[in-house]
């Protein structure tokens, strides 16, 4: 499993992969999924009046992995990410080095595996 938080230019701010031996493959899959997210978000903004739907479905199919963003995972990750961004000592654009954010991500990874 891999969790990557990226900025608007898809520059990674936080990267966590388990197991680490396939980390590069996870990075490729996540970046490809980010392209699908951008496409779906722009399509939702044009087609549907309710933009609160957080479940985007299957983002990138492979034989080995599935890239899926569930509403519960998104809410937890978004809430923790917001806490990091609201920290007055965090410089926007820097990599995220928050222990609380890391513990939330670790808990999500354990829960989903």
Secondary structure, DSSP 4 states (H G I P E B T S, - for coil): -EEEEE-TT--EEEEEESSGGGHHHHHHHHHHHHHHHHHHHHHHHHH-S--------EEEE-SS-EEE--HHHHHHHHHHHHHHHH-TTPPTTSPP--HHHHHHHHHHHHHH-
